[in-house]
Amino acid sequence: MSCSNKRVKGARSGGPRHFSTLPSVQRKQRERGGKFAMLFSIALGMSILVGLMLMVMIGHGGSTATASGGGPEVPGGYGSLNHSKGPCGNAGQSACMAPNPDWFAIGSETPSAAAAAIAGSKDFLGIAAQHGCPMLDTPALVYSFGARTGMDYYDDDHWVVSVHDSTGMRCGLADFVYDRAHKRMRFSSFGVLTPQDPHSRQIFPYVSSSVAVAQLRSQSKLAPLSGTAMKLVFFPIDPTFPNLKSPVHKWAGGGNSAMNPMWSMVGADGRDYFLGEDLHVYKHTDLPIAKGQP
């Protein structure tokens, strides 16, 4: 497009002045178009910025929910999306073992059956190899004294047995939880006995039932009630008795574990009596049983 220049009447001489020949309407439209384009660019930029902010917020919220346990539910166990594949239970693999493979069966509730089950357990075989104690004495059944704690150690009875080497020297005391309902046992603990320990020459329980009866007669002037059986018992001890032989609490009767039980007897008066490891006869109300327990 060519543009013509006109000399304006009355203008000063000495050089022409140039004026655009475009109509004023087109000039205004062009100005409006520029403003619109600028506003559109700003709006588009703000939209993109808001979108990015929303994406960041959504991503952050999702990771927080997952970390706090509120994320999407995914299957658990070996081979699932959130768990590494293990050696069993997956395609082409053998089935996984029971949740607690440490339990082993006991044929019946007799000392001989308990001894046979213990002797064949992997835990005892490991103890025998490590400590040189391959032989068992007769296991003793220790009863849980009415505890209901939700822990099988306190709620179930126990089989406890001393073990010895080929010379007859006792070198340890083994404790096994006994689940009567399912006819099974599991290893609980093992206490090492050194030759200097006086118990290394004794069979568990270290206080005999005859001694318990003699002490009941001597201290309480009572004989055991006819037709009742004596039992070894233990109980969950009151946590305010952290040191059973402290001068503050003055408790030395034992009973706080299956490996340190008390003899339970019913006297001729029909009441329960307990003989502690200190050879003192206690009543039920004397025992430091944890609160909430019988």
C-alpha positions in Angstrom: 0.0 0.0 0.0 1.4 3.4 -0.9 0.9 6.4 1.3 0.5 10.0 0.0 1.8 12.9 2.0 0.0 16.2 2.0 1.4 19.6 2.9 -0.7 21.1 5.5 -1.9 24.6 4.9 -0.4 27.1 7.3 2.4 24.9 8.4 5.8 26.1 8.8 8.2 25.7 6.0 11.5 24.0 6.4 10.4 20.3 6.2 7.3 18.3 5.7 5.3 16.7 8.5 4.0 13.2 7.8 0.6 11.9 8.7 -0.8 8.4 8.3 -3.5 8.0 5.7 -5.1 5.0 7.7 -8.6 5.8 8.8 -9.1 6.4 12.6 -11.5 3.4 13.0 -8.9 0.9 11.8 -6.4 2.4 14.2 -8.8 2.0 17.1 -9.5 -1.6 16.2 -5.9 -2.3 16.1 -5.4 -0.9 19.5 -8.3 -2.9 20.9 -6.9 -6.1 19.3 -3.6 -5.6 20.9 -5.1 -5.1 24.4 -7.3 -8.2 23.9 -4.3 -10.3 22.9 -2.4 -9.1 25.9 -5.3 -9.9 28.3 -5.8 -13.3 26.7 -2.1 -14.1 27.2 -2.3 -13.1 30.8 -5.4 -15.2 31.4 -3.9 -18.2 29.7 -0.7 -17.9 31.8 -2.8 -17.6 35.0 -4.8 -20.7 34.0 -1.7 -22.7 33.4 -0.3 -21.6 36.8 -3.5 -22.5 38.7 -3.6 -25.9 37.0 0.0 -26.6 38.0 -0.8 -25.6 41.6 -3.8 -27.9 41.7 -1.7 -30.8 40.4 0.9 -30.2 43.1 -1.8 -30.0 45.8 -3.5 -33.2 44.7 -0.2 -35.1 44.5 0.7 -33.9 48.0 -2.6 -34.9 49.4 -2.4 -38.4 47.9 1.0 -39.0 49.3 -0.1 -37.8 52.7 -3.1 -40.1 52.8 -1.0 -43.1 51.8 1.6 -42.4 54.5 -1.1 -42.1 57.1 -2.9 -45.2 56.1 -5.7 -43.5 54.2 -4.6 -44.3 50.7 -6.1 -46.8 48.3 -6.4 -50.4 49.6 -4.0 -52.8 48.1 -3.7 -56.5 48.8 -1.0 -57.5 51.4 1.3 -60.5 51.6 4.1 -61.9 49.5 3.7 -61.2 45.8 1.3 -58.2 46.2 1.9 -54.7 44.8 3.1 -53.4 48.1 5.2 -56.3 49.3 8.3 -57.9 47.8 7.8 -61.5 46.6 8.9 -64.1 49.1 10.1 -67.7 48.8 6.6 -69.2 49.2 3.0 -68.7 48.3 3.6 -67.4 44.8 2.9 -69.0 41.5 5.1 -72.1 41.1 6.2 -72.0 44.8 5.2 -74.2 47.7 2.6 -73.0 50.3 3.8 -70.9 53.2 4.2 -72.3 56.6 1.7 -71.5 59.4 2.0 -68.0 61.0 3.8 -69.5 64.0 5.8 -72.5 63.0 7.4 -72.8 66.4 4.5 -74.8 68.0 5.0 -78.6 68.1 2.5 -81.3 69.0 2.3 -83.1 72.3 0.6 -86.5 72.4 -1.0 -86.3 75.8 -0.8 -84.4 79.1 1.7 -86.7 80.8 5.3 -86.1 81.7 6.5 -88.9 79.4 4.6 -87.4 76.4 6.0 -83.9 77.3 9.5 -85.3 77.5 9.2 -87.1 74.1 7.8 -83.9 72.4 10.5 -81.7 73.9 13.3 -84.1 73.0 12.3 -84.0 69.4 11.9 -80.3 69.1 14.4 -78.2 67.2 14.8 -75.8 70.1 15.9 -78.6 72.5 18.2 -80.1 69.9 19.8 -76.7 69.5 20.2 -76.3 73.3 21.7 -79.7 73.6 24.2 -79.0 70.9 25.2 -75.6 72.2 25.3 -76.3 75.9 26.2 -80.0 75.9 23.0 -81.0 77.7 21.4 -83.8 75.7 19.4 -85.4 78.5 16.1 -84.5 80.1 14.8 -85.0 83.7 11.1 -85.6 84.2 9.2 -82.4 83.0 6.9 -80.7 85.6 3.6 -79.1 84.7 3.3 -75.6 86.0 -0.2 -74.1 86.0 -1.2 -70.5 85.2 -2.9 -69.2 88.2 -6.2 -67.9 86.7 -4.4 -65.2 84.6 -6.3 -63.7 81.7 -3.9 -61.2 80.1 -4.2 -62.0 76.4 -0.6 -63.3 76.3 -0.1 -67.0 76.0 2.9 -67.0 78.4 0.6 -66.0 81.3 -2.7 -67.5 80.2 -1.4 -71.0 79.3 0.2 -73.6 81.5 3.9 -74.6 81.1 6.1 -77.6 81.0 9.4 -77.0 82.7 12.3 -79.5 82.8 15.9 -79.5 84.0 18.5 -80.8 81.5 21.8 -82.5 82.3 24.9 -83.8 80.6 26.3 -87.3 80.5 27.8 -87.0 84.0 24.4 -86.1 85.5 25.3 -82.5 86.1 22.4 -80.1 85.5 23.4 -77.4 83.0 20.1 -75.7 82.4 16.4 -75.3 82.9 14.1 -75.2 79.9 10.6 -73.7 79.8 7.9 -74.5 77.2 4.4 -72.9 76.9 1.7 -75.6 76.8 -1.4 -74.8 74.7 -3.8 -77.4 76.1 -6.7 -76.6 73.8 -4.6 -77.4 70.6 -2.4 -80.0 72.2 0.8 -78.2 71.3 3.9 -76.6 72.9 6.4 -74.0 72.1 9.8 -73.0 73.5 9.8 -70.1 75.9 13.2 -69.8 77.6 16.3 -71.6 78.8 18.2 -70.7 81.9 21.9 -71.8 82.1 23.1 -73.4 85.3 26.8 -73.3 86.1 28.6 -76.0 88.2 28.8 -73.4 91.0 25.0 -73.1 91.1 23.4 -75.3 93.9 20.6 -76.2 91.5 23.1 -77.9 89.2 22.7 -80.9 91.4 18.9 -80.8 91.8 16.0 -81.8 89.7 13.2 -79.3 89.0 11.1 -78.4 91.0 13.7 -77.5 93.6 11.3 -77.7 96.5 9.5 -81.0 96.7 5.8 -81.5 97.3 6.6 -83.4 100.6 8.5 -80.3 101.9 5.4 -78.2 101.0 3.1 -80.4 103.0 5.5 -80.4 105.9 5.6 -76.6 105.9 1.9 -76.3 105.7 1.5 -78.6 108.8 4.3 -76.7 110.7 3.3 -73.1 109.9 -0.5 -73.3 109.5 -1.2 -76.3 111.7 -3.2 -77.8 108.8 -3.0 -80.9 106.7 -4.0 -80.8 103.0 -7.7 -81.2 102.3 -8.3 -84.9 101.5 -9.0 -85.5 97.8 -7.3 -82.3 96.6 -4.2 -82.2 94.4 -1.2 -80.0 94.9 -0.1 -77.9 91.9 2.9 -75.8 90.9 1.6 -72.3 89.9 2.8 -69.0 88.7 1.1 -65.6 88.1 1.6 -62.2 86.5 3.3 -60.2 89.3 2.3 -56.7 90.3 4.6 -54.3 88.3 5.3 -52.3 91.5 7.4 -55.2 92.6 10.3 -54.9 90.0 12.8 -56.4 92.5 11.2 -59.3 94.3 13.8 -59.2 97.1 14.0 -55.5 97.5 13.9 -54.2 101.1 10.9 -52.0 100.2 8.6 -54.6 98.8 9.9 -57.5 100.9 8.7 -60.3 98.7 10.8 -63.4 98.3 8.2 -66.0 97.7 8.7 -66.3 93.9 5.8 -67.4 91.7 6.5 -64.7 89.2 7.5 -67.1 86.4 6.9 -70.7 85.4 10.6 -71.4 86.1 10.2 -70.0 89.7 6.8 -71.4 90.8 5.1 -71.8 94.1 3.3 -74.9 95.5 -0.5 -74.4 95.7 -2.4 -76.5 98.3 -5.9 -76.6 99.7 -5.8 -76.7 103.5 -8.1 -78.8 105.6 -10.0 -75.5 106.3 -10.9 -75.3 102.5 -8.6 -72.3 101.9 -5.8 -71.9 99.4 -2.2 -71.9 100.7 1.0 -71.3 98.8 4.6 -72.3 99.6 7.2 -69.9 98.3 10.8 -70.5 97.4 11.6 -69.0 100.7 9.7 -71.9 102.4 7.2 -69.5 103.8 3.4 -70.4 103.6 1.3 -67.6 102.1 -2.4 -67.0 101.8 -4.0 -66.0 98.5 -4.3 -62.4 99.7 -0.5 -62.3 100.4 0.4 -62.8 96.7 1.6 -59.8 94.8 -0.6 -60.6 91.7 -1.0 -57.8 89.1 -4.1 -55.7 89.6 -7.0 -56.9 87.6 -6.0 -60.5 88.0 -7.6 -63.0 90.5 
